[in-house]
Amino acid sequence: MSLAEKIKVLIVDDQVTSRLLLSDALTQLGFKQITAAGDGEQGMKIMEQQPHHLVISDFNMPKMDGLGLLQAVRTNPTTKKAAFIILTAQGDRALVQKAAQLGANNVLAKPFTIEKMKAAIEAVFGALK
């Protein structure tokens, strides 16, 4: 069993298309355990009930944005060890710095390629295969 098959991934994005693209890319990389949430609040509920190893979250979402979710994940004893990759369409330096301060493991710019996603995940977990 590859490392990718063992990692439980939670995708959090308010756009259905984005969730599908992320899920498809993860599946192509060999991930089998993928859950999706439509906003940060829903994502945090899922994390509390069933912790995942990796959260890939959009930054800009209603209710609770990606940084809010990151903060909630990091302050919860059950979820604080989860890897967190924030997804953003803005190459905003301040956002990247804030995400790093809050404990994000990586930042992935939209639009992403499968290669860039793989590199972002491998930077956190090591080689997937």
C-alpha positions in Angstrom: 0.0 0.0 0.0 1.4 3.4 -1.0 1.6 6.3 1.4 -1.1 8.1 -0.7 -3.5 5.3 0.0 -3.0 5.6 3.8 -3.5 9.3 4.0 -7.0 10.6 4.7 -7.6 13.9 2.9 -10.2 16.5 3.6 -10.9 19.0 0.8 -12.6 22.2 1.9 -13.7 24.6 -0.8 -17.0 26.5 -1.4 -16.9 25.9 -5.2 -18.1 22.5 -6.4 -15.8 22.6 -9.5 -12.8 23.3 -7.3 -13.7 20.3 -5.1 -14.1 18.1 -8.1 -10.7 19.2 -9.6 -8.9 18.7 -6.3 -10.5 15.3 -5.8 -9.7 14.2 -9.3 -6.0 15.3 -8.9 -5.7 13.5 -5.6 -7.3 10.3 -7.1 -4.7 10.5 -10.0 -2.0 10.7 -7.4 -3.2 7.5 -5.7 -5.3 8.9 -2.8 -8.3 6.7 -2.0 -9.7 8.3 1.2 -11.0 11.7 0.2 -13.7 13.7 2.0 -15.1 17.1 0.9 -16.7 20.0 2.7 -18.3 23.1 1.3 -17.0 25.6 3.9 -14.7 25.9 6.9 -17.4 25.3 9.5 -18.4 22.0 7.8 -14.8 21.1 7.4 -14.1 21.6 11.1 -17.1 19.5 12.0 -15.8 16.7 9.9 -12.3 17.0 11.4 -13.7 16.9 14.9 -15.8 13.8 14.2 -13.3 12.0 12.0 -9.8 13.5 12.0 -8.0 13.4 8.6 -4.2 13.4 8.1 -4.3 16.2 5.5 -6.6 19.2 5.0 -6.4 21.1 1.6 -8.5 24.2 2.1 -9.4 27.2 -0.1 -8.6 30.5 1.5 -11.6 32.5 0.4 -14.9 31.0 1.6 -18.1 32.1 3.3 -18.8 31.4 7.0 -15.2 30.4 8.0 -12.3 31.1 5.6 -9.2 29.0 5.2 -7.2 30.9 7.8 -10.1 30.5 10.3 -10.3 26.8 9.6 -6.5 26.5 9.9 -6.6 28.3 13.3 -9.5 26.0 14.5 -7.6 22.9 13.4 -4.4 24.0 15.1 -6.1 24.9 18.4 -8.0 21.6 18.7 -6.0 18.8 20.5 -7.7 16.2 18.3 -6.8 17.8 15.0 -3.8 19.9 15.6 -1.3 17.4 14.1 -3.1 17.3 10.7 -1.1 18.6 7.8 -2.7 21.7 6.3 -2.2 23.1 2.8 -4.0 26.3 2.0 -5.2 27.0 -1.5 -5.3 30.5 -2.9 -5.9 32.3 -6.1 -4.1 35.3 -4.7 -0.4 35.1 -4.6 -0.7 37.4 -1.7 2.5 37.6 0.4 0.7 38.7 3.6 -1.7 35.8 3.3 1.2 33.3 2.8 3.0 34.8 5.9 -0.2 34.7 8.0 -0.9 31.1 6.9 2.7 30.1 7.9 2.3 31.9 11.3 -0.9 29.9 12.0 0.9 26.7 11.2 0.1 25.9 7.5 2.4 23.3 6.1 2.3 24.6 2.6 0.5 27.0 0.2 -0.7 25.9 -3.2 -1.6 28.6 -5.8 -4.7 28.2 -8.1 -4.8 27.2 -10.8 -2.7 24.3 -9.8 -1.2 21.4 -11.8 -1.1 17.8 -10.5 2.7 18.1 -10.4 2.5 21.2 -8.2 -0.1 19.5 -5.9 2.1 16.4 -5.7 5.1 18.6 -4.8 3.2 20.5 -2.1 2.0 17.2 -0.5 5.4 15.5 -0.8 7.0 18.5 0.9 4.9 17.7 3.9 4.8 13.8 3.8 7.8 12.7 1.7 7.5 10.6 -1.4 4.0 9.3 -2.0 5.0 6.1 -3.8 
